[in-house]
Amino acid sequence: GRNFLLTHHGGYDVITIDPAPPLHSAGTVNLYTREFFDLCKAKLAPTGVVCMWLPPAPMTESLMIMKTFVNAFPGATLWGGLSFSGFYLIGGHRPLDQTAESLSALTGKLSSIEDLREWDAIYGDPKILRQLYLLDSKNFAILVENISEVTDNYPYTEFPMWRGVLTRNVPYIYSKSIRTYNETHAGQALVPTMP
C-alpha cells in the first residue's frame, strides 16, 4: 500500500488501510508511521477520507498509532467495533465530527443497507450503530495528548515481544474502555505520559 501511493498521483476520495493482524506483523509498522499517514494525506482529494482499521493490540501501541493518526489528521474521529474489538480511525483534510443529527441520519441510512446485516443482524439497528462513534476530534486529541508518535525512525510497534515478556501484564484497550473514559474523564488525557 505504501509503495502504491508512492508511485501514483492520487486525488483519492477514499483510502482504507486494513493491515493484517497482529499489529506487530513483520513490516506492518510501515502502515502506522507519521510518514505513511502524511503520504496518505498528500494523495487524498480535498474532501477525501482515510479510514484506518486498528486491530486489538496492547494499549501502548494502540495509543501511539492513534496519536500518529491524529497528528497527521487533526480533525480525526475515533470509531469502535461492535462484533469484534478494534478501532476505526477516520480522518481527512477537514474535521469529521458528527452532530447528534448527522449521526442519526448516518446510522439510519447505514441500518437500511442489507449487505451490512449479512455478517450480523445488529448492524441493522440504528441505536446500536450509534455506539460505533466513540470520540469527536477534540476528545480524540485529548485522549492521546501525552503520547509519542510512531515514525519511520521510531517503529515502536514492531518490537513488542520484550515488553510483553518482561512485564507479563500488557493491558489492551477496547471500545468499552474508550466509552468509559469519555463518560468519566472527558477533557483529560488518558495517561499522564507514555514513551
C-alpha positions in Angstrom: 0.0 0.0 0.0 2.8 2.4 0.8 4.7 1.7 -2.4 1.5 2.1 -4.4 0.9 5.5 -3.0 4.5 6.5 -3.7 4.1 5.6 -7.3 0.6 7.0 -8.1 -0.6 10.6 -8.4 -3.5 10.4 -6.0 -6.6 12.5 -5.7 -8.3 9.6 -4.0 -11.8 10.1 -2.4 -11.3 7.1 0.0 -8.2 5.4 1.3 -8.8 2.4 3.5 -6.0 0.8 5.5 -6.6 -2.7 6.8 -3.2 -4.2 7.9 -3.3 -7.9 8.8 -3.2 -8.6 12.5 -1.3 -8.9 14.7 -0.2 -5.3 15.0 3.4 -6.2 15.1 3.5 -8.4 12.0 6.8 -8.0 10.1 6.8 -4.8 8.1 3.3 -3.7 9.2 4.7 -0.8 11.1 5.2 0.9 7.8 1.5 1.4 7.7 1.4 3.1 11.1 4.0 5.8 10.8 3.6 9.5 10.6 5.4 9.4 7.2 2.8 7.0 5.8 -0.1 9.0 7.1 1.4 12.2 5.7 1.7 10.3 2.4 -2.0 9.3 2.5 -3.0 12.9 3.2 -0.9 14.2 0.3 -2.7 11.7 -2.1 -6.2 12.4 -0.7 -8.7 14.6 -2.5 -9.7 17.8 -0.6 -13.0 16.2 0.5 -11.5 12.7 0.8 -11.5 10.4 3.8 -8.8 8.0 5.2 -10.1 5.1 7.3 -7.6 3.1 9.3 -8.6 -0.2 10.9 -6.6 -0.7 14.2 -6.9 -4.3 15.4 -6.9 -5.2 19.1 -3.4 -4.5 20.4 -1.7 -3.5 23.6 -2.7 -0.1 24.9 0.7 1.5 24.4 0.9 0.5 20.7 -2.8 1.4 20.0 -2.4 4.8 21.6 0.8 5.6 19.8 -0.8 4.8 16.4 -3.9 6.8 17.4 -1.6 9.8 18.3 0.3 9.5 15.0 -3.0 9.5 13.1 -4.4 12.5 15.0 -1.2 14.4 14.3 -1.5 13.8 10.6 -5.3 14.3 10.5 -6.1 16.9 13.2 -9.9 16.6 12.6 -9.8 12.8 13.0 -12.6 10.9 14.9 -12.5 7.6 16.7 -15.0 4.8 16.0 -15.2 1.3 17.6 -16.2 -2.2 16.5 -19.3 -4.0 17.7 -18.9 -7.7 16.9 -15.1 -7.5 17.0 -12.7 -5.5 19.1 -10.7 -2.8 17.4 -11.0 0.7 16.2 -11.6 2.8 13.1 -9.6 6.0 12.8 -11.2 8.3 10.3 -9.6 11.5 9.1 -9.1 13.8 6.1 -8.3 17.4 5.3 -11.3 18.7 7.2 -12.9 17.9 10.6 -15.1 14.8 10.5 -17.0 15.3 13.8 -20.6 14.2 14.0 -23.5 16.1 15.5 -26.4 14.2 17.1 -28.4 14.9 13.9 -25.8 13.9 11.4 -25.0 10.7 13.4 -28.8 9.8 13.5 -29.0 10.4 9.7 -25.9 8.3 9.0 -26.9 5.4 11.2 -30.4 5.5 9.8 -29.0 5.3 6.3 -26.5 2.5 7.2 -29.1 0.4 9.0 -31.1 0.1 5.8 -28.2 -1.3 3.8 -28.8 -5.0 3.6 -25.2 -6.0 3.0 -24.2 -4.7 6.4 -26.6 -7.1 8.1 -25.1 -10.0 6.2 -22.5 -10.5 8.9 -24.7 -9.8 12.0 -28.2 -8.5 12.4 -27.1 -5.9 15.0 -25.9 -3.7 12.1 -29.5 -3.1 11.2 -30.2 -1.3 14.4 -29.5 2.4 14.3 -29.3 2.7 18.1 -26.5 0.1 18.2 -24.7 1.7 15.2 -24.6 5.0 17.1 -22.4 3.2 19.6 -19.7 3.0 17.0 -18.9 6.7 17.3 -16.6 6.9 20.3 -14.8 10.3 20.2 -15.0 13.6 18.3 -11.8 15.2 17.1 -11.4 17.4 20.3 -11.7 14.5 22.7 -9.7 12.2 20.5 -6.8 14.7 20.5 -7.1 15.0 24.3 -7.1 11.2 24.8 -3.6 10.9 23.1 -2.3 14.3 24.2 0.8 12.9 26.0 1.6 10.0 23.7 4.5 9.7 21.3 4.2 9.1 17.6 5.3 6.1 15.6 7.8 7.2 12.9 10.0 5.5 10.4 12.9 6.2 12.7 10.9 5.2 15.8 9.0 2.0 14.8 7.9 1.2 18.4 5.0 -1.1 17.4 7.3 -3.5 15.6 9.1 -4.8 18.7 6.5 -5.7 21.4 8.0 -9.1 22.5 10.3 -7.9 25.2 7.8 -5.5 26.6 5.3 -8.4 27.0 7.9 -10.9 28.3 9.4 -8.5 30.8 6.1 -7.0 32.2 3.9 -10.1 31.9 1.0 -7.7 32.1 0.3 -5.9 28.9 -3.1 -4.1 29.1 -5.2 -3.8 25.9 -7.6 -1.0 25.1 -11.1 -1.6 23.8 -14.2 0.4 22.7 -15.7 -0.1 26.1 -12.6 1.4 27.7 -13.0 4.5 25.5 -16.7 4.8 26.3 -15.9 4.6 30.0 -13.1 7.2 29.6 -15.4 9.5 27.7 -18.1 9.3 30.3 -15.8 9.8 33.3 -12.7 11.6 32.1 -13.8 13.6 29.0 -11.4 16.5 28.6 -8.4 14.7 30.2 -5.6 12.8 28.6 -5.9 9.0 29.2 -2.5 8.7 30.8 0.0 11.3 32.1 2.9 10.4 29.8 3.9 7.5 27.6 7.1 6.7 25.7 
